[in-house]
Amino acid sequence: MQTYILLTCNPGHEKEIITLLKSMDFTLEVNGIWGKYDIFLKVRHDLESGLDKIIDTLRNVENITSTYTMPILFGQGGTIDD
């Protein structure tokens, strides 16, 4: 499965968090963005239990202050193989 996650972090820590996220095995894509959120993260995981572990990991990263999770829906652009 794939999921999009929007992250907010403490100002000035975006680059270090992006570097850390790039090194994590679940990361498919990560980019800094402008607006309400600071970082866009696309992840791959197995079922919902895998997503729970990813969210727990992210919430324990120093300077990440919030996450907004958007799982891809099967049949609406996502497939069972995504």
C-alpha positions, -999 to +999 in steps of 0.1 A: +000+000+000+010+036-004+001+066+017+008+103+015+017+120+048+020+158+053+044+168+081+048+200+101+081+207+118+098+233+139+112+261+117+147+256+104+147+218+108+132+209+074+164+199+057+176+176+085+142+159+087+141+154+050+176+139+051+165+115+079+133+105+060+153+098+028+172+072+048+141+053+061+132+021+042+095+030+039+101+063+021+092+064-016+094+102-020+100+132+002+099+169-006+099+202+012+067+222+004+053+257+011+020+263+029+003+249+060+026+219+059+064+217+056+072+183+041+054+159+017+061+122+023+050+093+002+055+059+019+050+022+011+038-002+038+020-035+044-016-032+056-026-008+083-004-022+110+026-011+089+011+024+086+007+025+124+044+017+129+054+044+104+032+071+121+046+061+155+081+064+141+074+099+126+058+112+158+089+103+177+112+122+154+125+153+172+112+185+156+083+169+138+053+186+154+023+171+135+014+146+108-016+144+084-021+110+069-039+103+036-040+066+026-046+059-011-080+043-018-082+012-039-102+017-070-098+054-070-063+056-085-047+032-061-046-006-068-041-036-045-005-037-057+002+000-047 
